[in-house]
Amino acid sequence: MKMPYVCLGRAGVKVSRICLGCMSFGNAEWMVEIDKARPIVRRALDLGINFFDTANVYSMGRSEEIIGELLRDYRDDVIIATKVWWEMGDKPNQRGLSRVHVTQQIEASLKHLQTDHVDLYQIHRWDYDTPIEETLRALDDLVHQSKVRYIGASSMWAWQFAQALSTSDRLGLERFVSMQNHYNLCYREEEREMIPLCRKEGIALIPWSPLARGFLGGKYRRLERPDSARYRSDHWLPERFFRPEDFDVLERAEEIAKEKDVPVAQVALSWLLHKGVTALIIGATKVEHVDDAANSMELKLSDEDVRRLEEPYKPHWVMGHE
Ligand SMILES: NC(=O)c1ccc[n+]([C@@H]2O[C@H](COP(=O)([O-])OP(=O)(O)OC[C@H]3O[C@@H](n4cnc5c(N)ncnc54)[C@H](OP(=O)(O)O)[C@@H]3O)[C@@H](O)[C@H]2O)c1
């Protein structure tokens, strides 16, 4: 298999269509430490994956440290994305997107990642206390200081993202090149506003949790008591999915996976690729998860397959903008 590379929206940099999400490297019960992360990262590199996503808040810096250590020898060949916004302590300035917090956090991330620059620096959420002008000026400064190559954004309301884009255009500041949003077969609310906005503005779409935190991985059954490390220790998994309507979607995907004789995860990932997103930010706790993601790029879905996969979807409450 030859890994396809695409431009990150209007930016010239090329990224693999599979991005390895590194939230699963760290110290919660469902995550893996560096010994188990090493073969996962190795397989990703062997498959041609050059795009890695983490955040300052993932295991409070441990995810960045693991990825910094494992990618140190490949630094010039990989695109490293990290994020800022989440609270990193209980003091008033240890959260959000003020110039103070952004400037402090980039230094912490660079140290953890053992590098002098981050390729894609993303705002993890919207900061209701800081004017977007202040955040954009702080990010623009980081680009001019060569600490950051490109800037991106993550889950927020479409009106907020539109405001941010028009503000950077008005002030002649660096513009967000990517939107990392919550999008998968069980959560499609982003199709209403955010995705059309991004398409119109030439913004790369790099969805997170493409398997609905593992719900679409084939491990869970309707009316069976769920039991997995992630179910027990990632409270967002049971809170966000497991509605009867989500099982309707899962069972339809399983039906199609059976017809095609592939794992259901491949069908769910392939559907997203067929929707034209730039790159999928996958989560992996085993080497085989990376293999499945790579194989999903070869899985063809017909228009009828796509229609059947989408048919059972029922609107979901908004998730990911908190
Ligand atoms: N910007 C944001 O706010 C935000 C939020 C969440 C995540 N993210 C990013 O998105 C990345 C991915 O998130 P995620 O972990 O929630 O993604 P996901 O792909 O929806 O879920 C990953 C989980 O699915 C299961 N899985 C993965 N591949 C599988 C396969 N081939 N077959 C069966 N099961 C499979 C594993 O569960 P088990 O471990 O239980 O086997 C794995 O932990 C994160 O690492 C992070 O970089 C960003």
The ligand as a Gaussian input file, in Angstrom:
#p B3LYP/6-31G(d) Opt

LIG

0 1
 N       -9.509000      17.921000      19.585000
 C      -10.154000      17.235000      20.488000
 O      -10.902000      17.781000      21.301000
 C       -9.976000      15.762000      20.552000
 C      -10.823000      14.964000      21.343000
 C      -10.622000      13.580000      21.340000
 C       -9.583000      13.022000      20.598000
 N       -8.764000      13.834000      19.867000
 C       -7.663000      13.290000      19.027000
 O       -8.188000      12.206000      18.287000
 C       -7.400000      11.044000      18.521000
 C       -8.257000       9.833000      18.415000
 O       -9.284000       9.869000      19.409000
 P       -9.950000       8.534000      19.912000
 O       -8.939000       7.693000      20.618000
 O      -11.180000       8.909000      20.632000
 O      -10.270000       7.863000      18.483000
 P      -11.175000       6.686000      17.985000
 O      -10.491000       6.210000      16.740000
 O      -12.577000       7.130000      17.886000
 O      -11.120000       5.585000      19.118000
 C       -9.946000       4.865000      19.365000
 C      -10.311000       3.597000      20.107000
 O      -11.012000       2.745000      19.241000
 C      -10.561000       1.419000      19.379000
 N       -9.979000       1.045000      18.091000
 C       -9.074000       1.724000      17.359000
 N       -8.825000       1.077000      16.214000
 C       -9.584000      -0.027000      16.223000
 C       -9.741000      -1.087000      15.323000
 N       -9.080000      -1.143000      14.178000
 N      -10.602000      -2.081000      15.654000
 C      -11.286000      -2.055000      16.817000
 N      -11.161000      -1.059000      17.718000
 C      -10.313000      -0.059000      17.416000
 C       -9.572000       1.405000      20.513000
 O      -10.321000       1.142000      21.679000
 P       -9.744000       0.153000      22.783000
 O       -8.508000       0.801000      23.286000
 O      -10.867000       0.095000      23.779000
 O       -9.495000      -1.141000      22.076000
 C       -9.083000       2.837000      20.552000
 O       -8.713000       3.241000      21.853000
 C       -6.781000      11.281000      19.895000
 O       -5.636000      10.495000      20.104000
 C       -6.487000      12.743000      19.841000
 O       -5.294000      12.973000      19.129000
 C       -8.949000      15.180000      19.837000

